[in-house]
Amino acid sequence: MATFKHTWLAGIILFVTVSASPQAAHALPSLMDTFAQQAPNLDKSVLEKALNATECARRQGISNPTRLAIIDYSLPSSDTRLWIFDLEKKTLVLENLVAHGKRSGNRLAHQFSNRVGSHQSSIGLFRSEETYVGKHGYSLRMDGLEPGFNDRARDRAIVIHGADYVNEQWINRYGRIGRSLGCPAVPKAVSKAVVDSLKEGQLVFSYYPDPEWLNGSEFLNCNRQRMTQRAAGNQNVKG
């Protein structure tokens, strides 16, 4: 009888562990390996951070994306530093150039801001929202999900749009592409494809190795934050 009870209990624990997070054991390593092979120029540590941030947003019910864009602002603007992945099909959709804000830097970005009028790029996790047609044509609004780092994106009109200054000709002439007022502008030739790939609740992960963000982002430190919240809850119960 005792053997049956222990076996039954072990089975229940195993079922709960696996079914509670069916993607946890296999999905992230699988995506890491697949996407790393498809995008060899994307730093694996940046890819890992982006996938972990995406999983954290899912667990918190913030977004359930089918597409993920990764921007690595630590790379020069003359390099490909935008990648878009299909999370369901496990495929690389697109990789291309992307601009940073004119006050973030010249060829290399090194300053970032959440302030209106700064003309700098913002880092962190964004959720895409509605499309619209404005002065830059077909564009995509985004909401920043990280307080203090990018949550004023809508106030700042930080959107994805096409731009004439994002192209190889600029690189050949100036050694870099042109710069925006803070928007992640892309080549006009691919702007519609980029917007259509990312519209309606997809995620955009903009990376730079900023120590304050790396340590303070709730999406990069999801497990640590949950442990802190759990500990605080336990203290409240004990009190």
C-alpha positions in Angstrom: 0.0 0.0 0.0 2.8 2.4 0.9 4.5 1.6 -2.4 1.4 2.4 -4.3 1.0 5.7 -2.4 4.5 6.8 -3.1 4.3 5.9 -6.8 1.0 7.7 -7.1 2.4 10.8 -5.4 5.5 10.8 -7.6 3.3 10.5 -10.7 1.2 13.5 -9.6 4.3 15.6 -8.9 5.8 14.7 -12.3 2.5 15.5 -14.1 2.2 18.9 -12.4 5.8 19.8 -13.0 5.7 19.0 -16.7 2.2 20.3 -17.4 2.7 23.5 -15.4 5.2 24.8 -17.9 5.3 22.5 -21.0 7.7 24.8 -22.8 10.2 25.3 -19.9 12.2 22.1 -20.3 12.5 22.1 -24.1 11.3 25.2 -25.8 14.0 27.7 -24.9 17.0 25.5 -25.6 15.4 24.3 -28.8 14.8 27.9 -29.9 18.3 28.9 -28.9 19.9 26.2 -31.0 17.7 26.8 -34.0 17.8 30.6 -34.0 21.6 30.6 -33.3 22.1 28.5 -36.4 19.9 30.6 -38.5 21.4 33.9 -37.3 25.1 33.2 -36.7 25.9 36.9 -36.4 23.5 37.4 -33.5 25.4 37.2 -30.2 24.1 34.1 -28.4 24.0 35.8 -25.0 21.8 38.5 -26.5 19.5 35.9 -28.1 19.3 34.1 -24.8 18.3 37.3 -22.9 15.7 38.1 -25.5 14.1 34.6 -25.3 14.1 34.7 -21.5 12.5 38.1 -21.5 9.9 36.9 -23.9 9.1 33.9 -21.7 8.9 36.2 -18.7 6.4 38.4 -20.5 4.3 35.3 -21.4 4.3 34.0 -17.8 3.1 37.4 -16.6 0.3 37.5 -19.2 1.8 40.7 -20.7 2.0 39.2 -24.2 1.8 35.9 -26.1 3.7 36.8 -29.2 4.2 34.7 -32.3 7.1 37.0 -33.6 10.1 38.4 -31.8 12.4 41.2 -33.0 15.8 41.6 -31.5 17.9 44.7 -32.0 21.5 44.7 -30.8 22.5 48.3 -30.3 26.0 47.3 -29.2 26.8 46.7 -32.8 27.7 49.5 -35.2 24.9 50.8 -37.4 26.8 49.7 -40.5 26.2 46.1 -39.4 23.0 44.0 -39.6 21.6 44.3 -36.1 17.9 43.6 -36.4 16.6 40.1 -36.5 12.9 39.0 -36.6 12.0 35.4 -35.6 8.8 33.4 -36.0 8.4 31.7 -32.6 5.9 29.2 -33.8 7.6 28.1 -37.0 11.0 28.5 -35.4 12.3 30.4 -38.4 14.3 33.6 -39.1 11.9 35.9 -40.9 14.2 38.8 -41.7 17.6 40.4 -40.8 18.6 43.9 -41.7 19.9 47.3 -40.8 18.2 49.5 -38.2 18.9 53.1 -37.1 19.5 54.5 -33.6 18.8 58.0 -32.4 21.1 60.8 -33.5 22.0 61.7 -29.9 22.7 58.1 -29.0 25.9 58.1 -30.9 27.4 58.3 -34.4 28.4 54.9 -35.9 28.1 53.3 -32.5 25.3 54.0 -30.0 26.4 54.5 -26.4 23.7 56.7 -24.8 20.1 55.8 -24.3 17.2 57.7 -22.8 13.5 57.4 -21.9 13.1 61.2 -21.9 10.8 63.1 -24.3 12.9 65.2 -26.6 16.1 63.4 -26.0 16.4 62.1 -29.6 18.1 59.0 -28.2 17.1 55.4 -28.5 15.6 53.4 -25.7 16.5 49.9 -24.6 14.4 47.1 -23.1 11.3 45.1 -24.1 8.6 46.7 -26.2 5.2 45.4 -27.3 4.0 46.3 -30.7 0.6 47.9 -31.0 -1.3 49.5 -33.9 -0.2 50.4 -37.4 -0.8 53.8 -39.0 0.2 55.9 -42.0 2.1 59.1 -41.1 4.9 61.3 -42.4 7.2 58.3 -42.7 4.5 56.2 -44.4 3.3 52.9 -43.0 4.5 52.7 -39.4 4.1 50.8 -36.2 3.5 52.1 -32.7 5.1 50.4 -29.7 4.6 50.6 -26.0 7.6 50.3 -23.8 7.2 47.7 -21.0 10.0 48.7 -18.7 9.5 51.7 -16.3 12.3 54.1 -16.4 13.9 52.6 -19.5 11.3 52.7 -22.3 7.8 53.2 -20.9 7.5 56.7 -22.4 7.9 55.3 -25.9 4.4 56.3 -26.9 4.8 59.9 -25.6 8.0 60.1 -27.5 6.5 58.7 -30.7 9.0 55.9 -30.8 7.8 53.9 -33.7 9.1 51.5 -36.4 9.1 53.1 -39.8 11.0 53.2 -43.1 13.7 55.8 -43.8 15.8 56.8 -46.9 18.9 57.1 -44.7 19.0 53.4 -43.8 20.7 51.8 -46.7 24.1 50.5 -48.0 24.7 53.7 -50.0 25.0 55.6 -46.7 27.4 53.1 -45.3 29.6 53.3 -48.4 29.6 57.1 -48.2 29.8 57.7 -44.5 30.7 54.5 -42.9 27.4 54.3 -41.1 23.7 54.7 -41.8 21.7 57.8 -41.0 20.2 58.4 -37.5 16.6 58.9 -36.4 15.1 60.9 -33.6 15.1 57.8 -31.4 13.0 55.4 -33.6 14.3 52.1 -34.8 14.0 53.1 -38.5 14.6 50.4 -41.1 15.2 50.4 -44.9 12.2 51.6 -46.9 12.5 48.5 -49.1 11.7 46.2 -46.1 9.6 48.5 -43.9 6.2 47.1 -44.9 7.5 43.5 -44.3 8.9 44.5 -40.9 5.7 46.3 -39.8 3.5 43.5 -41.0 5.7 40.9 -39.2 5.6 42.8 -35.9 2.2 44.4 -35.7 -0.5 43.6 -33.1 1.1 42.5 -29.9 4.5 41.1 -30.9 7.7 41.8 -28.9 10.7 43.9 -29.7 13.8 43.4 -27.6 16.3 46.3 -27.8 19.6 45.4 -26.3 22.6 47.3 -25.0 24.9 46.2 -22.1 23.8 49.0 -19.8 24.5 47.8 -16.2 21.5 49.6 -14.7 19.1 48.0 -17.2 20.8 44.5 -17.0 20.4 44.6 -13.2 17.0 46.3 -13.0 15.0 44.9 -15.8 12.1 42.7 -14.5 12.2 40.8 -17.7 15.9 40.0 -17.6 15.6 39.1 -13.9 12.2 37.4 -13.9 13.1 34.5 -11.6 14.9 36.7 -9.2 12.0 39.1 -9.0 9.5 36.3 -8.4 11.7 35.0 -5.6 11.9 38.5 -4.1 8.1 38.9 -4.3 7.6 35.4 -2.8 9.9 36.3 0.1 8.1 39.6 0.7 4.8 37.7 0.7 6.1 35.2 3.2 7.3 38.1 5.5 3.9 39.7 5.3 2.2 36.4 6.2 4.6 35.9 9.2 3.9 39.5 10.3 
